[in-house]
Amino acid sequence: MEGSVDTLVIGAGQAGLAAAYYLQQHGVEFVVLDERAALGAVWATRFDALHLFSPAWTSNLPGFPWAGSALRYPSKDEAATYLHDYARHFNFPVHLNQRVVALNKDAAGLGYTVETAAGTTYRSRRVIVSTGAYTAPHRPAFATELPTHVQQLHSSQYQRPTQLPTAGPVAVVGSGNSALQIAADLAATGRPVFVAFDEKTGALPNNQLMWVLLKGTGMLRLSRYNMLGRRMMHSPEPVVSGDLRRLRSFSNAEFIGRAVGATAEGAIQGRRQATPPLAAVVWATGFRPDFSWIKLPIFDSIGVPEHKRGITEVPGLAFLGLPWLKSRSSALMGGAGPDARHVVQVLLKST
């Protein structure tokens, strides 16, 4: 099966749908491809306790505000519903169950050929890749040293405490917000939880005043192309101080410092101390790039796309949804719109 379209958007998350909005505004013929079976599944399949780290009033996609209280921090299921309703409201042409397995220049070199695992081939003049920067779950190399009886889950697989053995201590490894939320979710059950968290990680409040200040002062718009923005981009991401305090309030949650190894007895070694033998480990250790399906020379030595505000040197090919695509806000739902507006405008003018 084959189809041709002016512009293909790969990925129907927040960045891809924001691109669809601006393509529609410009009257461009386009199709959005997504590997999942339902719109919003990128959020719906995350762990039950997850909420957006930004309030609804800062998290709008272009042309469609959130329903309900603007001050709340939406749950992951609300985020899934919002993306679904957004795409339906504008009647975007979204093709689901279309996992892209190859993106190539076409034979004439004038456009692109996109092949999916479902056996469909699309041909297009332009492509906007909006699958996110880091899609391959990462675990440290020492994870293989744990014995097989210790259950191991990556945070992308974790949804709720009942997935883990009912007895025995567990560890959560990671120094980001997801690690704190998952560890608190497990600690709330009363079981022993060991938190392998780098205590040098900074923490900031996450309240309405902070968001007013971030928006009002322009801190979220600081560009990766100026000195202060570059410094922020290369600094560790701070966690939410309230989540850190909540986790520390559990008497059954023990911080062991950054994880540096594992043992054949089933323990995690932290910089401060080691855990006892564990029943399970949740690795909240992030993701790595996996753009192996893109067969074009546009990546640096570690597989990250080379671009200028999302626009690559290959005519007609752009990226959205990358952290610091332009600024700190690029990783937030509310930052998807400005990035998409720029990328669509430049792409349409240049090709």
Number of C-alpha atoms within 10 A of each C-alpha: 7 10 11 16 14 14 26 26 27 28 28 30 25 31 33 27 28 29 28 30 24 20 21 15 9 12 9 14 14 21 22 25 25 26 21 16 11 16 24 24 21 19 20 18 15 19 21 16 15 20 20 17 17 19 20 21 17 20 22 20 22 19 12 12 15 18 10 9 11 15 13 14 20 22 17 22 19 18 24 23 16 22 21 18 16 24 21 13 11 14 11 16 14 22 19 16 15 21 19 22 16 16 22 16 18 14 9 7 10 13 20 23 21 23 20 18 13 13 12 14 17 20 22 22 20 23 26 26 27 26 23 21 21 17 14 13 17 17 20 14 9 13 15 13 15 22 16 10 11 17 17 21 17 18 24 20 15 20 16 14 17 10 12 18 13 11 11 14 18 30 28 30 30 24 26 21 20 22 25 25 21 25 26 23 19 23 23 16 13 12 15 20 27 26 30 30 21 18 13 11 13 15 17 14 14 16 15 15 10 12 18 12 12 13 14 10 11 10 16 18 16 20 20 19 14 9 11 12 20 15 10 16 18 9 11 12 15 15 21 19 15 14 21 17 11 12 24 17 12 15 11 17 22 17 21 22 22 21 23 13 17 21 17 12 14 21 23 32 19 22 16 11 14 20 22 16 19 23 19 24 26 24 24 26 20 20 16 16 16 16 22 11 13 17 12 12 10 15 14 9 6 9 13 16 20 16 16 14 23 26 22 17 13 12 15 22 23 25 28 30 26 23 16 21 23 22 23 19 21 24 19 21 22 22 26 27 25 17 24 30 17 15 22 22 13 16 20 14 8 9 12
